[in-house]
Amino acid sequence: MDGTDPTAVVEPPVNASLIDKLLSNQLSEAEARDFAGRDPECTAFTLLALQQRIAQSSQAGGPNTPSSTIPPYEKPVSKPKTPKGKKRKRGGQPGHAGRTRPPLPEPDRTRDQQCESCPDCGGKLTRTGQTRTRRSEDIPEDLKPVITEDTIHRDYCPACDKRVEPKLPDVLPRCTLGNRTLVLSAMLHFLQGLTISQIADTFNFHLRMKVTPGGLVQMWHRLADLMFAWYEQIHRESLESSKLHADETGWRVSGKTHWLWCFAGDENVFYMIDRSRGSPALQKFFTEAFEGTLITNFWSPYDAVVCADKQKCWPHLLRDAAAVSEKHGDHPQWKSFSRRLIGVYRDAKKLQAQKSSMVESDYDLRVGRLEQRLAKLGSEPWDHTDANRLSKRMEKYGSELLTFLWYDDIPSDNNAGERAIRPAVMIRKNSYCNHSDRGALTQSVLMSVLRTLRIRGHQPLDTILEALASYAKTGVMPPLPPKGE
């Protein structure tokens, strides 16, 4: 007997040090050749152990692993955030202006309400002559649609040698719905985000007006053809604005991946659906050099846009750094990098708040120092992977991170662009995008027109109805009204 326990489990021969070097990208060619010439059994079990290590690493999710690829049961459970200080109560906050419904206008009808007897005991009442008034607003009881039949006279013009007839001011050609109903349905879909089936149900069962989804879509196409002149005007005015927020999100057309681009200014929102997420789509929008400031995230195709100035979104950068800190916050190099990065941002925001009370030369000097700090952060070598990745971003975009310090109306974030694209994201969730290129164009035109009118303070329904009536009379669409008119 040699003293060996026959029931003991024999560990397979695995070269653990070689696996560590391979995963850390430190394996040399000589070590690889030496390992290849060893025992085949050791080689096989080492490769199996390497496969298991890679699988465990991908399941755990690195900093660049998409959250959608990690199963929900393998995601870390986030700890509930403890409120700092006193929890803010719900509702209006002290110092904020309240929001109440404005008083109702003059009544369309009046009613006199008086009890004949006591509602409690049924006894006789003594009239006092005291009264009070209250107003309410409701939808009329009879919502029966009005069907109009127009007798259209076709007369002959000897000068033109053709027959002519008047254009109806409140109905588009080849449409069976009046303009008010047509524009209202378009607002419900392209502005409020209701699905086509929901709109059809609303008209069919609540308003007692029979419509079909296909009929609505065809009439929206005809409305978009007329609104295309306003769509082009929004495009031109966007290129002439002093600042422009840009963002993009996924979209589907006929089951294929497209991209919805959003360009938002102070008075315009321009949507464009395109197959490309790169520079070809941007070339379609930026048909000329942009003289203002372009505010975007760090998506690389924006680098090719020719413009006066650019501002990159700080929250995008800080969120990326915060995600790394959750997993590698104890690493000394990363702690140093993140502390210096956040320090630059905090100092920049403090400096921006003090701009009005500072001498211009002192302010310019302090901005220059912040730019030097960012440049130094991007030029230093970093062994930590994520610190090195973000430092390269600093090196590339450092001159575009502090543009907001030089202009009073330029923000340090792209929140306006994200807020402008959010309604389209909700429509995407409800309506599953578009089924044709024609539908994608109609989507872009009507979303741009309706949301721009709302930003400019106009009532979209009344404004579009007036424009369509003017078009029926003159044959030319009036210009999109500016803000405040």
N, C-alpha and C positions, 0 to 999 in steps of 0.2 A: 504494500500500500504506500503511495507517495504522499498521502495526506490531503489530496485534492477533493473538495466537496463536489460530488457529481451533480447536486441540485443547484449549485451556484450559477447565476446568470452571467454569461460571458459578454462583456461590452464589445461591440464591433469596433474595429480599428478605424478611428476618425482622426484626421489631422486638423485639430481645432485652430491652431495658429495660422494655418494656411487659409482657412475660411475667413478669419478676422482680417488678414491682409488683403484678401480678395474683395471683401465688402468695403474696406476702407480705401480701395484703389492704390494699394502699396505693394502689390505682388510684382516681383521682377521677372524678367524672361528666364533667367537662370534657375530661379526657384520653380517656375512653372515646368521647365524641362526636367528638372530633377524629380518633381512630383510625378510627372507622366511616366517615368521609368521605374517607379516603385511597384509594390505589390498590387496586383489588380483588385484584390479584395478591399484593400485600404482605399484605393481610388474610387471604387464603386460606393462604399459607405460614406466617404467624404462628400461625393457629389449629392448623395441623398440627403445628408445633413445640411448641405448648402441650399438645396431646394426647400427644405423645411424652414430654414432661417429666412429665406426670401419671402416665402408665403406668410410667415408670421409678421414680417416687417410690413408687407403690403396690407395685411389685415389691420394692423395697428394704425396705419395711415401716417405718412410723413407730412411735412408742412405743405407739400405741393400735391398731396393726394386729394382728388375731388371728394367732397362729402357724400355725393350720390353713389360712389363706388363702394362705400363702407356699409355693411349691413347695419340696420338700426340697433340690433342687439349687441353689436360689437363697439358701438360708439360710446365714448366715456360719458358718464352721467354728470351733467354740470351741476355744481352746487348753487343753491338759491342765493341770490345776492342780498346781503343784509343792507338795509337802508342806512345811509350815513345821516345821522342827526334825526330831526323830526320828519316824519313822513308827510308829504304834501297831500292835503285833502283834495278830494275830487271837486270838479266844478270850477267856477271862476276864481281867479287868484286875486289877492289884494293888490290894488294899484292898476289892474287891467280894466279897460273899458268894457262894460257889460254889453251883451248882445240880446236885444229883445225885438219882437216883431213890431214894425212901425204901425202907427194908428191906421185904422181902416178909413178909406175915403168916404165921401158922401154916399148915403144908401140909395139903391135903385128902387127900393120899395119900403114902405113903412107899415107896421101892424100895431094895433091897439090891443093890449092884453090886460084883462081885468077879470077878477073872480066874481061869479054870480052869488056865491055863498061861501061860508067859511069852509076851507078844504079839510079841516080837522073835525069840527062838530056839525057842520051843515047849517049853522045859524045864519041869521040875516046880518049883513055887513052895513056899517055906517061909513059913507064915503067921506074921505078926508081931503081929497084933491091933490095929494102928494103923488108924484111920479118919479121914475128914473128911467134912463135909456141905456140900452146896451146894443152893440152891433156884432154881427156874426157874418161869416162868409162861407158860402157853400156852392156846390155845383148844381146847376139847374136840374130839376127832376126829369124833364123830358130831354134826353140826350139823343133824340132821333136825328140821324144825319139828314142834311139838306141835299136833295138831288136836283141839280140844275140842268136844264136842257137849253142850249144856245142855238138859235137859228142864225146861221152864219151866211150872209149874203155874198155871193161871188159875182163881182161886177167886172166889166171889160174895160181895159185902158187902151184907147187907140194909140197913144203915144208909145207905150211899151209893147203894144201888140200882145197882150197876155191878160189872163183873168187874175184878179186880185181879191183877197178877202182879209178881214181884220184878224189880228192875233188876240187870243183871249188873255186878259191881264192876270188871271188867277188860276190858269191851268196850263201845264206844259204840253207841247205837242205829243200825241200818242200816249197820253196819261189819262187814266180813268179816275184818279184821285186829284182833288184840288190841291193847290200849292200849300195851303195851311196844313192839311193832313200829311202831305208828302214831307214837308220840312220838319214837322213834329216827329214823324216816324224816324227820319234821319237823325234827329237830335237824340232820340231815345237809344238808338243803336251806336252811333259814332261818337256821341258825347257822354251819354250816361252808361253805356256798356251793356244794355239789355240785348238778349239774343233775339234773332229774327223770329223764332217760334214764340217767345214771350210777347213780342210786339204784336204778332198776328193774333194771339189769344186776347190781348188787351183790346184790340179793335173789334174782334169778332164777338166777344162775349160781354165786354163791359161797355164799349161805345156802340155796339150793334151796327158796325160797319164791316161788311164782309171783304176781307183782303186775303191774299195768298202770299206765302214767303217768296215764291218766284216772281210774282208781280211786283212786290216791294223792291226786290233787288234790281229788276230791270228799270224801274222808275228812279231808283237811286243813281244808276249809271247815267241816266239822262240829266239828272240834277247836277252830278259831278261834271258833266261836259260843260255846263254853263258856269259852274264855279271854278273851272280851271283857270280862267283869267285872274281870279283872286288868288289862286294857288301860285301862279307865276309872280304876282305882285308881292306875295309874302316872301317868296324866294329872293326877289331883288332887294326888298327892304331888309331882309336878314343879312345879306351881304354888305349892306350899307350901315349896319348898326355898329355901335362903339364896342360892344362885347357880345360874345356868343358862347353859350354853353352847348356842348355836344356830348351825346351818349348814344349807345346802340344796344340792341337786345335781339334775341333770336325770334324768328317769325317763320311761319310755314305757308307756302303757296303751292297748291296742288300736291301736297304731301312732301314737297322738297324743302330743304332748309334754305331760308332767306334771312335777311336781317332788316330790322326796322331801325332806321336812323332818325334821331331827333336833334334838331338845332333850335335852341330856345334863346330868345333875346328878351328885352324888357317889354316889347309890344308885339312880338311875333313868336309863333311856334310852328316849325316846319317839319313835317314827317315825310319820310321817303323810304319805301320798301325796295330793296335791291338784293340781287343774288350774292353780291360780294360784301365781305366784311372788311375789305382792304382798301387800298388807294383808288381802285377803279370807281367805287361808289363815292368816295370823297371828291374825285375829279368831276363827277356829275353835279355835285352841289357847288363846290368852289370853282366856278367857271372863270373867276378872275381873282386877282390877289385880294386878300381880306385885309382891310386897313385897320381893323380893331384888334381886340384881345380875344384869343380863342382859349376857352377854359375846358379842359378835358381830364380824363384819367390818363393812365400811362400806356394805353394801347398804342403800339408802335406806328400804325398807319397814319396817325395824326402828325407824326414827325415830318411828313412830306408836304404838309399844308403850308403854303406861303402866306404869312400874315405878319402884322406889325409886332405883336407880342403874344406870348403864350403863358398860361398859368396852369400848372398841374395841381391836381386835387390832393390836398394834405390828408383829409380823412382816409382816402384810399391807402396812402402810404402808412399812416398810423395804425389802421386796422390790420394791415399786413404784418407790421411789427408786433402788434398785440397778439396775433395768432402765434407768432414764433415765441413770444415770451411765455405763453401758456405751457409750452412744451420744453423750452430750453431756457427758462428764465434764470436758472442757477448757474449757467455757464458764464465764467468771468468775462470773456471777450464779448459775449452778447450783451451782458449787463452794461458794460462800458459803452458799446455802440448805441444801444437803445436809450441810455441815459443822455448821451450827447445829442442824439437826434431829437428826442422830445424837448430837450433844453433849448435847441434852436427854435423850435416851433413856439414854445411858450414865450421866449424872449421876443420873437417876431410879433406875436399878437399883442404883447404889452407895448411894444414900440409903436404899433399901429394905433393903439388907443391914446398914446401920448403925442401923436403927430401934431395935432392942432395947437399944443402948448409949447412946442419946441422950435428952436431956431433952425432954419432950413439947412444950414451947413452942418450943424450937429446931428440932425436927423440923417442926412446923407452919409455922414461918417459912420454912424451906427449901423445903417443898412449895409454899408460896405463891409463892416466887420462880420455881420451875420453871413454874408455871401462867402467870406473867407473861411468861416467855420464850416459851412457846408462843403466848400471845395476841399478843405483838409480832410473832412470825414470821408469824402469819396476817393481821395488819392492815397490814403493809408492802406497798407496791406492787412488783410484780416484772414486768419486761419479758419474761423467759424464759417460754415457754409452759407448760412442765411445772412450773416453780417457782410460777407463778401458779396453776396448777391445784391443786397440793398445798397452797399457802398458803390457798386457799379451804376446803380440807378441814380445815386447822388452825383456821380461823375458825369452822367449823361444829361440829367435834367436839373442839375443844381441851379442853373441860371434861370429856370422856368418855375422855380418853387417860391420865389420871393417877389414875383412881379406885383402881387397885391399891395406891397409896401410902397410902390411908386405911384399908384393910382387910387383915388378915393373911392371909386365905384366898382373896383374889381375885388371879388371875394377870394378867400383862400381855399374854397371848396367848390365842388361841382353839384351842390345840392339842387340848384335851380334846374339843371339838366335832368337829374334823377327824378325830381318832382314832375317835370314835364312829361317824362316817358312813362311814369307810373300808370296813368289812366289807360294808355295803350296796352300795358301789361295786363291790366284787369280785363280789358276787352279780349285779349289773346286767351286768357284763362276761360272766359265764358263762351266765346264764339269759335274757338279753334281756328283762328286766322282766316285765310282766304282759299278759295278753290280754283282761282284763275288769275292770270295776270291783269285782266280787266278789273276784277274785284280788288286786287291789291292797289291799283291806281285809284279806284274810287275810294278805298279806305284811306289812302294818303291824302287825297284832296279834301274830302269832307271832314276828316279829323283836324286837318290843318286850319281850314276855314272856320269851323265851329269853335275850336279852342282859341284861336286868335281873336275872334269876335268877343269871346267871354273875357279874355285878358284885357282887351281894350275898353271894357265896360259897356258893351252894346248887348242888347237883347237879341240873340241870334235869330229867333223866329221872326220878329218884326223887321229886322234889318234885311234878312234874305227875301222876305215877301215884298218889301219895297223895291229891292233891286230887281226882282223878277218882273214886277209890274212895270218898272222903267224899261227893262229889256224888251218886253212885249210891245211897248209904245215906240221905242226908238230903234230897236234892233241891235243895241250896243249895251254891254254890261257896264254899269257905273263903277267907278273905282271903289276899292275897299275903304270904308270910312276910317279915318285916323282915330286915335285915342281921344276921348273926351267930347266928341261931337255927337 
